[in-house]
Amino acid sequence: MKKADFRILVVDDETSFVLLLTRILQDEGYTVKGMSDAEAALKDIDAFSPHLVITDLKMPKMDGLRFMEEVRRKSAAEFVMITAFATVDTAVTAMKQGAVDYITKPLRDPGQLREAAAKVFARTRAGSKVPLPEGGRELPPLDIIFAGIERVYDDIRDAAPTDATIMLYGETGTGKSLIAKVIHYMSGRTGAFVDINCAAIPENLLESELFGYEKGAFTGAVASKQGKFERAHQGTLFLDEISEMSLVLQAKLLKVLQEKTFERLGSLSTIRTDARVIAATNRELDSLVREHKFREDLYYRLNVFPVRIPPLRQRRAHIPALAAYLAGVIAARLGREDARISEETMTQFTEYPWPGNIRELENVIEKSVITGRAPELEHARRRLGGGHHPEDGDLETVKKHAIERALEKTGGNRKEAAALLGISVRNLHYKIKEYGL
């Protein structure tokens, strides 16, 4: 598809603004039609058949949300919303209902408009976007989840409809659990998405959590309980931090993957499961196999379809879009109206190394929304070793310093330090030992 074949409909009750957006988009080579009446535009949808509709949220006769709802009855066009009132709540609502982006007016940066149109054009040309079913509406838009990591989307799109076990590799906070949910919804499986963090549950309880137990199986088992594998039947079981599972339990997991059957603790009855397994880790399993800390046979069973999720520092160009989205969602959740991020702060965001990845970005934004102050990243940058961008080679040094400062800040309290870092206590113990702290 050429740009001239890509049709954009601009709808806003301010004629001068319609002319401005139309001119900018036409200069980019798109075919653009501008209208100042939503009802008239609705009647023209079939004839013009737009790929993208850019519409104001606040319009007389018919607001943008209702207009989008009406257009969706007759068109598969994507939507970008315009708002002039800093109505973050409404903009987030629009995105939850399927809008892919929103821009503000007056339009201070034409690049924002060009980028929004370019993203939809690229997807339309590639025919790559697979809409999530109804259950997936709890998730952020796919454009946000896969901003800067489109290759990951391409990988999971191919693997999702199959029964293949998928192994997600990525640093803490890169969004592995979110991507696991996307795979589940794209798979079309009718069962539930069930997740468990193997590092967050004590080893002696993890087996009963996975496989369930019968009444009287052990002290305190006053009633029978389904395990995660049972609950995930015909659905997806997501095993996060799989590298933290003990060797004994790894053997039992391997048996389930091979035979698709298991027994509850205290029972001799065999239960069959059709749960599709997705596993994730922030460590290199092949290295653990060589160190005899992870079973080689389980590694090959899990590593059928490996997917690597890049860290946030490798997605710098997309940090502004991610930050703006998170700010809007967090502000809406907290009942705050204004969550705009200043240009100066956004520059800091793109320069900061983010050792905690998207989880750290979200935490920083949430704290700033709550306090009403700009994120204090200068101190963070200094304590992490200056303003340079760490490459993979010195990332471990960054992580080590972050753990040292977290322990220092919490007076050595490992539980509080783990919460501050956004990792499990078990993972923190491992890192402390690894770094000799």
C-alpha positions in Angstrom: 0.0 0.0 0.0 1.2 3.5 -0.9 0.5 6.5 1.3 -1.8 7.9 -1.3 -3.9 4.8 -0.9 -4.2 5.3 2.9 -7.4 7.3 3.6 -7.7 9.5 6.7 -10.9 11.2 7.8 -10.6 14.2 10.1 -13.7 15.3 12.1 -13.7 18.4 14.3 -16.2 21.2 14.8 -13.5 23.8 14.5 -13.0 24.3 10.7 -9.7 26.0 11.1 -8.3 23.0 13.1 -9.6 20.6 10.5 -7.8 22.5 7.7 -4.6 22.5 9.8 -4.6 18.7 10.3 -5.7 18.0 6.8 -2.8 20.1 5.4 -0.2 18.4 7.6 -1.4 14.9 6.7 -1.7 15.7 3.0 1.9 17.0 3.0 2.8 13.5 4.3 1.2 12.0 1.2 -2.0 10.6 2.6 -5.4 10.9 1.1 -7.3 13.1 3.6 -10.9 14.3 3.9 -11.8 16.9 6.5 -15.3 17.5 7.9 -16.7 19.7 10.7 -20.0 17.8 11.3 -19.9 14.4 12.9 -23.4 13.4 11.7 -22.6 14.3 8.1 -19.2 12.4 8.4 -21.1 9.4 9.6 -23.2 9.3 6.5 -20.1 9.6 4.4 -18.2 6.7 6.0 -19.3 4.0 3.5 -18.4 6.2 0.5 -15.0 7.3 1.8 -14.1 4.1 3.7 -11.3 5.6 5.8 -8.5 3.5 7.3 -8.0 6.0 10.1 -10.4 8.5 11.7 -9.1 11.4 13.7 -11.9 13.0 15.7 -12.5 15.5 18.5 -13.8 14.2 21.7 -16.0 17.2 22.4 -18.3 18.1 19.5 -21.9 19.3 19.4 -24.7 16.9 18.4 -22.5 13.8 18.7 -19.3 13.5 20.9 -16.2 11.6 19.8 -17.0 8.4 21.8 -20.4 8.0 20.4 -19.1 8.9 16.9 -16.5 6.1 17.3 -19.2 3.7 18.4 -21.4 4.5 15.4 -18.6 4.3 12.9 -17.5 0.9 14.3 -20.9 -0.5 13.3 -20.1 -0.1 9.7 -16.3 0.3 9.5 -13.0 -1.3 10.7 -11.3 2.1 10.8 -8.9 2.9 13.6 -9.3 6.0 15.7 -7.1 8.7 17.1 -8.9 11.1 19.5 -8.4 14.9 19.8 -8.9 16.6 23.1 -8.5 20.3 24.1 -9.5 20.1 27.7 -6.8 17.9 29.3 -9.6 15.4 29.8 -7.3 12.5 30.6 -10.2 10.4 32.0 -12.1 10.6 28.7 -9.0 10.1 26.6 -8.1 6.9 28.5 -11.7 5.7 28.2 -11.5 6.2 24.5 -8.3 4.2 24.3 -9.9 1.4 26.4 -12.8 1.4 23.9 -10.3 0.9 21.0 -8.7 4.3 20.1 -5.1 3.8 19.3 -3.8 7.2 20.4 -4.9 10.7 21.3 -3.5 14.1 20.6 -4.1 17.5 22.2 -5.1 20.8 20.8 -3.8 23.4 20.1 -1.4 21.2 18.3 2.0 22.3 19.6 3.9 19.5 18.0 2.8 18.4 14.4 5.2 15.4 14.9 2.7 13.9 17.3 0.1 13.8 14.6 2.5 12.5 12.0 3.7 9.7 14.3 0.1 8.7 15.2 -0.9 8.4 11.5 2.4 6.7 10.6 1.9 3.9 13.1 -1.6 3.1 11.8 -0.4 3.3 8.2 2.5 0.9 8.9 0.2 -1.6 10.6 -2.4 -1.4 7.8 0.3 -1.8 5.1 1.8 -4.8 6.8 -1.6 -6.2 7.8 0.0 -7.2 11.0 -2.4 -6.2 13.7 -4.6 -9.0 15.1 -7.3 -7.4 17.3 -7.6 -9.0 20.7 -11.0 -10.6 21.6 -13.3 -9.1 24.2 -11.4 -10.6 27.1 -8.3 -8.7 26.1 -9.8 -5.2 26.7 -8.2 -5.2 30.2 -4.8 -4.8 28.4 -3.2 -1.7 27.1 -3.4 -1.1 23.3 -1.1 -3.4 21.3 0.7 -0.3 20.0 1.7 0.6 23.6 2.7 -2.9 24.6 4.9 -3.5 21.6 6.1 0.1 21.0 9.7 -0.4 19.8 9.5 -4.2 20.0 7.4 -4.9 16.9 9.6 -8.0 16.2 8.3 -9.5 19.5 4.8 -9.0 18.3 5.5 -10.7 15.0 7.1 -13.7 16.8 4.2 -14.2 19.2 1.6 -13.7 16.5 2.9 -16.7 14.7 3.2 -18.9 17.9 0.0 -17.9 19.7 -2.5 -20.1 17.8 -0.3 -23.2 18.3 0.1 -25.4 21.4 3.8 -24.8 21.5 5.4 -24.0 24.9 6.7 -20.4 24.8 9.7 -19.2 26.8 9.9 -15.5 27.5 13.4 -14.0 28.3 13.7 -10.5 29.6 15.0 -8.4 32.5 12.7 -7.7 35.5 10.1 -5.2 34.6 10.1 -5.6 30.8 6.5 -6.7 30.7 6.8 -10.5 30.3 3.5 -11.2 32.2 1.7 -8.7 30.0 3.0 -10.3 26.8 2.0 -13.7 28.2 -1.6 -12.4 28.5 -1.5 -11.1 24.9 -0.4 -14.6 23.7 -3.3 -16.2 25.7 -5.9 -13.9 24.2 -4.5 -14.3 20.7 -4.4 -18.1 21.1 -8.2 -18.3 21.1 -8.1 -20.8 24.0 -11.4 -21.0 25.9 -10.0 -21.6 29.4 -8.6 -19.1 31.9 -5.3 -17.3 32.0 -3.6 -18.4 35.3 -0.3 -17.2 36.5 2.1 -18.0 39.3 5.4 -16.5 40.3 7.7 -19.3 41.2 10.1 -17.0 43.1 7.4 -15.5 45.3 6.1 -18.7 46.8 8.1 -20.8 49.3 9.4 -24.0 47.8 7.3 -26.2 50.2 4.1 -24.5 49.1 4.8 -24.2 45.4 4.0 -27.9 44.6 0.5 -27.7 46.3 -0.1 -24.4 44.4 0.6 -26.0 41.1 -1.1 -29.3 41.5 -3.6 -28.8 44.3 -4.3 -31.1 47.2 -6.9 -33.3 48.9 -8.4 -32.7 52.3 -6.1 -34.1 54.9 -3.1 -34.3 52.6 -1.0 -32.4 55.1 -1.5 -30.4 58.4 -3.8 -27.5 57.7 -5.4 -29.0 54.5 -8.9 -28.8 55.9 -10.5 -28.9 52.4 -9.6 -30.0 48.9 -8.1 -27.3 46.6 -7.7 -27.1 42.9 -4.1 -26.3 41.7 -3.0 -23.9 39.0 -2.9 -26.7 36.3 -6.5 -27.6 36.9 -7.6 -24.0 36.8 -5.8 -23.4 33.6 -7.4 -26.4 31.8 -8.0 -25.5 28.1 -6.4 -22.1 28.9 -2.9 -20.9 29.7 -0.6 -21.4 32.7 2.1 -18.7 33.0 5.1 -19.8 35.1 7.0 -16.6 35.9 10.6 -16.7 37.3 10.8 -20.4 36.3 14.5 -20.4 37.0 13.8 -20.2 40.7 12.0 -23.6 40.8 13.8 -26.3 42.7 15.2 -29.3 40.9 12.8 -31.7 42.6 9.8 -29.7 41.4 11.3 -29.3 38.0 11.2 -33.1 37.6 7.4 -33.1 38.4 6.8 -30.2 36.0 8.6 -32.1 33.3 6.3 -35.1 33.8 3.2 -32.9 33.5 4.5 -31.4 30.2 5.3 -34.8 28.8 2.2 -36.7 29.9 -0.4 -33.9 30.3 -1.5 -35.6 33.6 -0.8 -35.0 37.3 -2.2 -35.9 40.7 -3.2 -33.7 43.5 -1.2 -34.0 46.7 -2.7 -36.8 48.8 -4.6 -38.3 45.9 -4.0 -41.3 43.6 -6.5 -40.1 41.0 -5.0 -38.9 37.8 -6.1 -35.6 36.3 -5.7 -34.7 32.7 -4.8 -31.1 31.8 -4.8 -29.3 28.5 -3.2 -26.2 29.9 -0.8 -24.4 27.5 2.4 -23.4 29.3 4.2 -20.1 28.9 7.3 -19.7 31.1 9.4 -16.6 31.8 12.8 -15.8 33.3 15.2 -12.9 33.8 18.1 -15.3 33.7 19.8 -17.4 31.0 18.5 -20.9 31.4 21.3 -22.5 29.2 23.9 -21.1 31.7 21.9 -22.6 34.6 21.8 -25.9 32.8 25.6 -25.9 32.5 25.8 -25.1 36.2 23.5 -28.0 37.0 21.0 -25.7 38.5 18.3 -26.3 35.9 17.3 -29.6 34.3 18.5 -30.0 30.7 15.5 -32.1 29.7 13.1 -29.5 31.1 15.0 -26.7 29.4 14.5 -28.3 26.0 10.8 -29.0 26.8 10.2 -25.3 27.8 12.5 -23.7 25.2 10.4 -24.8 22.2 9.7 -21.2 21.1 12.0 -18.7 22.8 11.1 -15.0 22.7 13.5 -12.3 23.9 12.0 -9.0 25.2 14.4 -6.1 24.9 15.0 -3.8 27.9 13.5 -0.3 28.0 16.9 1.3 27.4 16.8 -0.2 23.9 13.5 1.4 23.2 14.4 5.0 24.0 12.6 6.5 21.0 9.3 5.0 22.3 9.7 6.1 25.9 7.6 9.3 25.4 4.7 7.3 24.1 4.9 4.8 26.9 5.3 7.5 29.6 2.3 9.5 28.2 0.1 6.5 28.2 1.1 5.4 31.7 0.6 8.9 33.0 -2.9 9.0 31.6 -3.9 5.6 33.0 -2.4 6.3 36.4 -4.0 9.8 36.6 -7.4 8.3 35.7 -7.1 5.6 38.3 -6.1 8.1 41.0 -8.8 10.6 40.0 -6.3 13.2 38.9 -7.2 15.4 35.9 -3.8 16.6 34.8 -0.9 14.2 34.1 0.9 15.9 31.3 4.7 15.3 31.3 6.9 18.4 30.6 9.4 18.4 27.8 12.2 18.7 30.3 11.0 15.6 32.2 10.5 13.7 29.0 14.1 14.4 28.0 15.2 13.0 31.4 13.1 9.9 30.8 14.7 9.2 27.5 18.2 9.7 28.9 17.8 7.6 32.1 19.0 4.0 31.9 15.9 2.5 33.6 17.5 -0.6 35.2 14.0 -1.5 36.5 12.5 -1.1 33.0 8.8 -0.3 32.4 8.0 -1.2 36.0 10.4 1.4 37.3 9.0 4.0 34.8 5.5 3.3 36.0 6.5 3.6 39.7 8.3 6.9 39.0 5.3 8.3 37.2 2.8 7.1 39.8 4.8 8.7 42.6 5.0 12.0 40.7 1.2 11.9 40.0 0.5 11.3 43.7 2.8 14.0 44.9 2.2 16.5 42.1 5.9 17.0 41.6 8.1 16.3 38.6 9.9 12.9 38.8 13.2 13.3 40.7 15.5 11.5 38.3 18.7 13.6 38.7 19.5 11.9 42.0 18.7 8.5 40.6 21.0 9.1 37.7 23.8 10.2 40.0 23.5 7.2 42.3 23.5 4.9 39.3 26.8 6.1 38.0 26.2 9.2 36.0 24.1 10.1 33.0 25.6 7.7 30.5 23.6 5.0 28.8 24.8 1.6 30.1 25.3 -1.1 27.5 24.8 -4.8 28.3 28.4 -5.0 29.5 28.1 -2.7 32.4 24.4 -3.3 33.2 25.3 -5.6 36.0 27.2 -2.8 37.6 24.1 -0.6 37.4 22.0 -3.4 39.0 24.6 -3.9 41.7 24.6 -0.2 42.6 20.8 -0.1 42.5 20.6 -3.0 45.0 23.3 -1.4 47.3 21.4 1.9 47.4 18.1 0.1 48.0 19.5 -1.8 50.9 21.1 1.3 52.2 17.8 3.2 52.0 15.9 0.5 53.8 18.5 0.0 56.5 19.2 -3.5 55.2 15.6 -4.7 55.3 15.5 -7.1 52.3 11.8 -7.3 52.0 11.5 -3.5 51.8 14.5 -3.3 49.4 12.9 -5.9 47.1 9.6 -4.0 47.0 11.6 -0.8 46.2 13.4 -2.5 43.4 10.2 -4.2 42.1 11.6 -7.8 42.4 10.9 -10.7 44.6 12.7 -11.2 47.9 13.9 -14.6 46.6 15.4 -12.9 43.6 17.0 -10.2 45.7 18.6 -12.9 47.9 20.1 -14.5 44.8 21.4 -11.2 43.5 23.0 -10.3 46.8 24.8 -13.6 46.8 25.8 -13.2 43.1 27.2 -9.7 43.6 28.8 -10.6 47.0 27.0 -7.9 48.9 
